[in-house]
Each structure stands twice: as structure tokens, then as C-alpha cells.
Amino acid sequence: MASLTITPGRPLKGTTAVPGDKSVTHRAIILTALAEGLSQVTDYCRGEDCLNTMRAFQSLGVRIEETPERLTVHGKGMWGLTEPFGPIDCGNSGTGIRLMAGLLAGQDFFTILTGDESIRRRPMGRVVKPLRTMGATIAGRKGGELAPLAITGTRLTGVSYVSPVASAQIKSSLLFASLYADGLTTISEPRLSRDHTERMFAYFGIPFHRDGCTVRIEGRPSVRWGGKSVVVPGDLSAAAFLVVGASIVPNSDVTVRSVGMNPTRTGLLEILRQMGAHIEVLNPREEAGEPVADLRVRSMPLRGVRIGPEQIPQTIDEFPILCVAASVAEGETVITGAEELRVKESDRIATMATELRAMGARIEERPDGMVIEGLGRKGANGSLTGATCASHGDHRVGMSVAIGALTASQPTQIEDTACIDTSFPNFERTLLGLLTDSGKRL
């Protein structure tokens, strides 16, 4: 079993990059596969989650040529996918399996979607139920609540669906299904979730209308989109670990290049600024419909804040690393409305509370969040304690513990860290590069 040992005592310094955005990579692969003709996806995320989505489309008859820098996708058009010879393994990716379920529900063939042990525990009913209202034929464990999912493709009908939660996975699953549905599909959510799918639709010229938190799309569009060049921005959720690390480790100064700055994803930066972090946004620009910039972060004392339900959709993946920032800040941080975190790769409320307590943090776990009494004092961040910790098979938990361990006075060993490769290949090498950098800016 892979493990990672963190030896603290040095600041983070230098300039680096992070893997391509995982959410954008999934959607780029899907839409280039459905395009007519050749596309290139560069700077994509090579984490296992996205590679499993690539393999899924290869099994559906799409030719994809892979190099470390780019994917060359020979799109087959909306109606060009073919029935796979066996089940499609989505690995650890909730995004992959839920978006694929929507897309495959409207095909004219049979598919089985499955994944690893974690995916087979995660709730699928949240997409299966609304897809069934569109006419989808989907079977699965516990009546479709759990994977594997067996999908018998059929002709779908547009519906009006009001989602009980702000979820980009639910919204995107229905948007992909709506491409194959007769009539109008309307999707509403209580707060705006990530809008990568809508931005990618616009980039490829797929017509839809968005009004606040409601998206409307006419199914079976007459438009056929051609191949495109898609440059994937750096993943803000991956950069988050380096941003927090540079904020809490004394004397740190880090620049992360070409980070996606989608406003539905920047809640982490807004909260860190409220906590007192020093974050500069440099060289703003746009790639494939997504805003991009460089981030420069220098260490600063942080203070506790209140994080409410309205902020959770924009920080859903950054919750574990925000817990680390709160643990070493001065004062109390209260997080509410985050019950969605109990059904991620792990129960992230429980796992972060467990591991950070082992490192000396003062945390009260609550059903929908937690209260963290920071270890900092006026004018200085506090320090966690070296310990033996576990990732719980959750990549974001493992990386968050590693960043927290940089503040300790003793080494920390983190068990079961192979999962980190699902989103941040070479995390250890990237971190080590910043710790050994002489301070010279590249």
C-alpha cells in the first residue's frame, strides 16, 4: 500500500503548474467525442478519473490518441457511438458515471456502468430518478440507487425538473440526456452550481438558454458541431492545496500558472481572502470559454470565519483543505449546510474531523458541517502535530492532511495515498519541488 511521509520545516517557494481541470477534461472528452471530425484536448487532466472517461469513449467506438500533452479525438457525431463489448468501468469518478448515465440513456443500445468500491457505495438515485422521468430505462442495485447501472437506451422526452440540491453532476447528466430528448428540457436548482457544461456547450455552439439558476434546452438540436481545439485550464481544486499551503506555512511565496477561475468555483479564494490570505490574480485571460489566471500567494496569518450553505456549492471540493486552513487560523470557523460532503469519495466531514483531531486540531463534528477552534494566535498561524494518518481512499483527504503536516514540528505519515493519482498525478513531486526551490522565480 502506497504511503507518503511529510517532513516539515521549509517554506513553499517558486512557480509551478497543476494538472488540467478534472471537471473540464471530462466534459471536453464527451463533447469532442460527439463532435463531427477531429478535435484536440491539450493540458488535460491525466488523473485516473479522466483517463477512465477517455477509455469509456474508446469502448464506445471513438478513436482517441493519447500523449501526455494532448488527446486527439476523432469525433463520431451525436449518433455515432456504438454498443460496448463489456461493462464500462468509471473507476473512482462520480462525475464520469453520472454524466455518462445521462448521455447513454438516450442511445439505441445497452450499456453497463460500474466503478470501484467507493463508486458502488455512492448514491446514483439522484440522477437515475430524474432520468427515469424522461423515459430512461435504468436498472441497478437497490432499484437504481447504487451502481452498477444497466442502461437500456431509449427515446427520451424533455421534462421540467427542479433539483433539490445545487449539483453540477445532476444538472450535467440531464443536459447530456436532453440532447437526445424530444422537446424542451428545463432544469432548475436552488443555487447556481458549477457551469462547466453550459460553458462547453456554448464553446461548441450547442444552443441553450440560462436564466439565473434555470437552464432550458431544446432536444435533438438541428445544429451539428465540428471538432475544436480545447485548452484545459489548471484545476483550481488541485491548486487549492498549494494556495492553502503557501498561506499557512511561514515565509512561503508561490505562483501557480494558468488556473481556471470559473466564478462558480472560486469560493475557496473568496473565503481565504475573508480569512486574511494574500492572493494576487495575475494575467487574466480566457481559454475555451473558461476564465484563466495566474495566482500568487504569500503566507499570512489567518482568522476564523463562518461558511454557510450559500457558499458550499462553490467550495464543495475544497472543503477538506479549508478545514486545514481553519485548524491553524486564529479563532473559530463554523461550517454549515455541507451535508452533501457525507456522500463524496468518503464522508468528508467525518474523515477530516478524525484525521485533523489526530494532528491536534480542535473540531466539533455536526450533521451538516463542523465547528473548528483554530490553533492560531494573534498575528500568527498555529501548528498541527505530526501523526500517522489515513487518506480513507479519498484523494482530497490525503492531500489535505499532507498540507496540514507542513505546519507540524514532526514528520507525518499518510497511509493509502495511491488514490491521489485520481486527480493530482505527481502531487508529491510538485510539492517537493516547491519545498526545495531556492526562491528563484521561474
C-alpha positions in Angstrom: 0.0 0.0 0.0 1.4 3.4 -1.0 2.2 5.9 1.7 3.5 9.5 1.9 5.8 10.9 4.6 5.8 14.7 5.1 8.9 16.2 6.8 8.1 19.8 7.7 10.4 22.8 8.3 10.7 24.6 5.0 8.6 27.2 3.3 7.0 26.7 -0.1 8.6 28.9 -2.8 8.6 29.1 -6.6 6.4 28.9 -9.6 4.6 25.7 -10.7 1.5 24.4 -12.5 -1.2 21.9 -11.6 -3.0 19.2 -13.6 -5.7 20.3 -16.1 -9.1 20.8 -14.6 -10.8 17.5 -14.0 -14.3 18.7 -14.5 -13.5 20.5 -17.7 -11.5 17.5 -19.0 -14.5 15.1 -18.5 -16.7 17.4 -20.5 -14.1 18.1 -23.2 -13.8 14.4 -23.8 -17.5 13.9 -24.1 -18.2 16.8 -26.4 -15.2 16.2 -28.7 -16.4 12.6 -29.0 -19.8 13.8 -30.0 -18.4 16.4 -32.4 -18.0 15.6 -36.1 -14.4 15.5 -37.0 -11.0 16.0 -35.4 -10.5 17.7 -32.0 -7.5 18.2 -29.8 -7.7 18.5 -26.0 -4.4 19.9 -24.6 -3.2 20.3 -21.0 -5.9 17.8 -19.9 -6.0 16.1 -16.5 -4.2 12.8 -16.7 -5.7 11.6 -13.4 -7.3 8.2 -13.4 -10.8 9.6 -13.2 -10.4 11.4 -16.6 -8.4 8.5 -18.2 -11.4 6.3 -17.3 -13.7 8.6 -19.2 -11.4 8.5 -22.2 -11.3 4.7 -22.1 -15.1 4.7 -21.8 -15.5 6.5 -25.1 -12.8 4.3 -26.7 -15.0 1.4 -25.7 -18.0 3.2 -27.3 -16.2 3.3 -30.7 -14.5 6.7 -30.6 -10.8 6.7 -31.7 -8.7 8.7 -29.2 -5.0 9.1 -29.5 -3.3 9.8 -26.2 0.0 11.6 -25.4 1.0 13.2 -22.0 0.3 16.6 -23.5 -2.9 16.1 -25.5 -5.7 13.9 -26.6 -6.6 13.7 -30.3 -10.2 12.8 -30.6 -11.8 11.6 -33.8 -15.4 12.6 -33.1 -18.2 10.4 -34.5 -21.1 12.9 -34.1 -24.1 12.7 -31.8 -25.4 9.5 -33.3 -22.0 7.7 -33.9 -21.5 5.9 -30.6 -21.7 2.1 -30.7 -22.5 -0.5 -28.1 -19.5 -1.6 -26.0 -18.5 -5.2 -25.7 -18.5 -5.2 -21.9 -19.2 -3.1 -18.8 -17.7 0.4 -18.7 -15.5 1.0 -15.6 -15.7 4.6 -14.4 -13.2 3.9 -11.6 -13.5 6.4 -8.8 -15.3 9.1 -10.8 -18.7 10.2 -9.6 -18.7 12.8 -12.4 -17.8 10.2 -15.0 -20.5 7.7 -14.1 -23.3 10.3 -13.6 -22.6 12.2 -16.8 -22.3 9.0 -18.8 -25.6 7.8 -17.4 -27.3 10.8 -18.8 -25.6 10.6 -22.2 -26.2 6.8 -22.6 -29.8 6.9 -21.6 -30.8 8.3 -25.0 -28.7 5.9 -27.1 -30.1 3.0 -29.1 -28.0 0.3 -27.3 -27.4 -1.3 -23.9 -24.6 -0.3 -21.5 -23.5 -1.2 -18.0 -21.7 1.4 -16.0 -19.7 0.4 -12.9 -16.8 1.7 -10.8 -14.6 0.9 -7.9 -15.8 0.1 -4.4 -16.2 3.7 -3.4 -18.4 4.5 -6.5 -20.5 1.4 -5.8 -21.4 2.9 -2.4 -22.2 6.4 -3.7 -25.8 7.5 -4.4 -26.9 7.2 -8.0 -30.6 7.7 -7.5 -30.1 11.5 -7.7 -29.5 11.1 -11.4 -31.4 7.9 -12.1 -34.8 9.2 -10.8 -34.9 12.4 -13.0 -33.6 10.4 -16.0 -36.4 8.0 -15.5 -38.9 10.8 -15.7 -37.5 11.5 -19.2 -38.3 7.9 -20.1 -34.9 6.3 -19.4 -34.7 2.6 -18.7 -32.1 2.2 -15.9 -31.7 -0.7 -13.5 -29.2 -1.1 -10.7 -28.7 -2.3 -7.2 -31.3 -1.2 -4.7 -33.6 -0.2 -7.5 -31.1 2.0 -9.2 -29.8 3.7 -6.1 -26.4 2.1 -6.4 -24.1 1.1 -9.2 -23.6 -1.0 -11.3 -26.2 0.7 -13.5 -27.7 -1.2 -16.5 -28.9 1.3 -19.1 -31.2 0.2 -22.0 -31.0 3.2 -24.3 -34.4 4.5 -25.4 -36.0 7.6 -26.9 -36.3 10.3 -24.2 -38.8 13.1 -23.7 -38.0 16.6 -22.3 -39.1 17.4 -18.8 -39.1 20.2 -16.3 -37.0 19.2 -13.3 -36.4 21.1 -10.1 -33.4 19.8 -8.3 -33.5 19.7 -4.5 -29.7 20.4 -4.4 -27.3 22.5 -6.3 -25.3 19.8 -8.1 -23.4 20.2 -11.3 -23.4 16.4 -11.7 -27.2 16.2 -11.7 -27.6 19.2 -14.0 -25.0 18.0 -16.4 -26.3 14.4 -16.5 -29.7 15.9 -17.5 -28.2 18.3 -20.0 -26.5 15.4 -21.8 -29.7 13.4 -21.8 -31.6 16.4 -23.1 -29.6 16.4 -26.3 -31.3 13.1 -27.2 -34.8 14.0 -25.9 -37.9 15.2 -27.8 -39.0 18.7 -26.8 -37.8 21.2 -24.2 -36.0 20.2 -21.0 -35.9 22.7 -18.1 -33.5 22.2 -15.2 -33.7 24.4 -12.1 -31.6 24.3 -9.0 -31.7 26.2 -5.7 -28.3 27.9 -6.2 -26.0 28.0 -9.2 -23.7 25.0 -9.3 -20.6 24.7 -11.5 -21.4 25.7 -15.1 -18.6 24.0 -17.0 -21.2 22.0 -19.1 -23.0 25.2 -20.1 -19.8 27.0 -21.0 -18.6 24.0 -23.0 -22.0 23.8 -24.8 -21.6 27.5 -25.7 -18.0 26.9 -26.9 -19.2 24.1 -29.3 -22.2 26.1 -30.4 -24.9 24.0 -28.8 -27.9 26.2 -28.2 -29.4 26.6 -24.8 -30.8 29.4 -22.6 -29.9 30.1 -19.0 -31.9 32.4 -16.7 -30.3 32.6 -13.2 -30.4 29.1 -11.8 -32.5 27.6 -14.6 -31.3 26.1 -17.9 -33.5 25.4 -20.9 -32.5 23.3 -23.9 -34.4 22.0 -26.9 -33.6 18.4 -27.5 -32.3 16.8 -30.7 -30.8 20.1 -31.9 -30.5 20.6 -35.6 -27.0 22.0 -35.2 -24.1 19.6 -35.6 -20.9 20.8 -34.1 -17.4 20.2 -35.6 -14.2 19.4 -33.9 -12.5 22.1 -31.8 -9.2 22.8 -30.1 -9.8 22.7 -26.3 -7.1 24.0 -23.9 -8.0 22.9 -20.4 -7.2 25.3 -17.6 -5.3 24.2 -14.5 -7.6 22.7 -11.9 -8.4 25.2 -9.1 -9.3 22.3 -6.8 -5.8 21.0 -7.3 -4.2 24.4 -6.9 -6.2 24.8 -3.7 -3.7 22.6 -1.8 -0.8 24.8 -2.9 -2.7 28.0 -2.2 -3.5 27.0 1.3 0.0 25.6 1.9 1.6 28.9 0.8 -0.9 30.8 3.0 -0.2 28.8 6.3 3.5 27.8 6.0 5.6 30.8 7.2 7.8 32.7 4.6 6.1 31.0 1.6 5.7 32.7 -1.8 4.2 30.5 -4.6 2.8 31.3 -8.0 0.5 28.8 -9.7 0.2 29.3 -13.5 -2.9 29.1 -15.7 -5.5 28.2 -13.1 -9.2 28.1 -14.0 -11.1 31.0 -12.5 -14.7 30.0 -13.2 -16.8 32.1 -10.8 -18.8 29.0 -9.8 -15.5 27.5 -8.5 -13.7 30.4 -6.8 -15.4 30.2 -3.4 -12.2 29.0 -1.9 -10.3 32.1 -2.9 -13.1 34.4 -1.5 -13.2 32.5 1.8 -9.4 32.6 2.1 -9.4 36.3 1.5 -12.0 36.7 4.2 -9.6 34.8 6.5 -6.8 37.2 5.7 -4.9 35.4 2.9 -2.7 37.3 0.5 -3.8 36.1 -3.0 -3.0 38.0 -6.2 -4.8 37.3 -9.5 -2.4 37.9 -12.4 -2.6 37.9 -16.2 -6.4 37.1 -16.5 -7.5 35.6 -19.8 -9.9 33.0 -21.4 -9.4 29.5 -22.8 -12.3 27.5 -24.4 -14.9 29.6 -22.7 -13.3 29.4 -19.2 -11.6 32.3 -17.4 -8.0 31.6 -16.5 -5.3 33.4 -14.5 -2.1 33.0 -12.6 -2.3 33.0 -8.8 0.5 34.4 -6.5 0.1 33.5 -2.8 2.2 34.7 0.1 2.0 33.4 3.7 -0.2 35.5 6.1 -1.9 34.9 9.5 -5.5 33.7 9.0 -8.6 34.1 11.1 -11.7 32.0 11.5 -14.9 32.7 9.5 -18.4 31.5 9.0 -19.1 29.4 5.9 -22.8 29.0 5.2 -25.0 26.9 2.8 -24.9 29.6 0.1 -21.1 29.2 -0.1 -20.9 25.4 -0.2 -21.6 24.8 -4.0 -18.6 27.0 -4.9 -16.3 25.2 -2.4 -17.7 21.7 -2.4 -14.4 20.0 -3.4 -12.2 22.4 -1.4 -13.9 21.6 2.0 -11.1 19.3 3.2 -8.3 21.8 2.6 -10.4 24.7 4.0 -10.6 22.6 7.2 -6.8 22.6 7.4 -6.7 26.4 6.9 -9.3 26.8 9.7 -7.4 24.5 12.0 -4.3 26.6 12.1 -6.1 30.0 11.9 -6.9 32.3 14.9 -10.4 32.0 16.2 -13.5 29.9 15.4 -14.6 28.7 12.0 -18.2 27.4 11.7 -19.3 25.4 8.6 -23.0 24.7 8.0 -25.1 23.4 5.1 -22.4 21.0 3.9 -24.3 17.6 4.4 -23.6 16.8 0.7 -20.0 16.1 1.8 -21.1 12.9 3.6 -21.6 11.2 0.2 -18.3 12.0 -1.5 -15.4 9.6 -2.0 -15.5 9.4 1.7 -17.7 11.0 4.4 -15.5 14.1 4.2 -17.0 15.7 7.4 -16.1 12.6 9.4 -12.8 11.8 7.8 -11.4 15.3 8.1 -12.6 15.6 11.7 -10.9 12.3 12.5 -7.6 13.0 10.8 -7.2 16.6 11.9 -8.0 15.7 15.5 -5.2 13.1 15.3 -3.0 16.0 14.4 -4.1 18.1 17.4 -6.9 20.2 15.8 -10.0 21.1 18.0 -13.1 20.1 16.0 -16.7 19.6 16.8 -18.4 17.5 14.1 -22.0 18.3 13.3 -24.5 16.6 10.9 -24.1 19.3 8.2 -20.6 20.6 9.0 -18.3 21.3 11.9 -17.0 23.9 14.3 -13.2 24.4 14.3 -11.4 26.2 17.1 -8.2 27.4 15.4 -4.8 26.8 16.9 -3.5 30.2 15.8 -2.9 33.3 17.9 -3.0 37.0 17.1 -0.5 37.7 14.2 0.5 34.0 13.7 -0.9 30.8 12.4 -0.9 27.8 14.6 0.8 24.4 14.0 -0.6 20.9 13.8 1.1 17.9 15.3 2.9 15.1 13.3 1.0 11.9 13.4 0.2 8.7 11.4 -2.9 9.4 9.3 -5.0 7.8 6.7 -6.5 9.0 3.4 -9.6 6.8 3.7 -9.2 6.2 0.0 -10.1 9.8 -0.7 -7.6 11.8 -2.8 -8.6 15.2 -1.3 -8.4 14.0 2.3 -4.9 12.6 1.6 -3.6 15.8 0.1 -5.2 18.0 2.7 -3.5 16.1 5.5 -0.2 16.4 3.7 -0.5 20.2 3.5 -1.5 20.4 7.2 1.5 18.3 8.1 3.8 21.0 6.6 3.0 23.1 9.7 4.0 20.4 12.2 7.2 20.1 14.1 7.5 16.3 13.5 7.0 14.2 10.4 3.6 12.8 9.4 3.0 9.5 7.6 -0.2 9.2 5.5 -1.3 5.7 4.5 -3.1 4.6 1.4 -2.1 7.5 -0.9 -2.4 5.9 -4.3 -5.8 7.5 -4.5 -4.2 10.9 -5.0 -3.4 9.9 -8.6 -7.2 10.1 -9.4 -6.9 13.9 -9.5 -3.3 15.1 -9.0 -0.7 12.9 -10.6 2.8 13.9 -9.4 1.4 15.7 -6.3 4.4 14.6 -4.2 6.9 15.7 -6.9 5.2 19.1 -7.3 5.2 19.7 -3.5 8.8 18.6 -3.2 9.8 21.0 -6.0 8.3 23.9 -4.1 9.9 22.9 -0.8 13.4 22.6 -2.4 13.1 25.7 -4.6 15.8 28.2 -3.9 13.3 31.0 -4.1 14.2 32.0 -7.6 11.1 32.8 -9.6 10.9 31.0 -12.9 
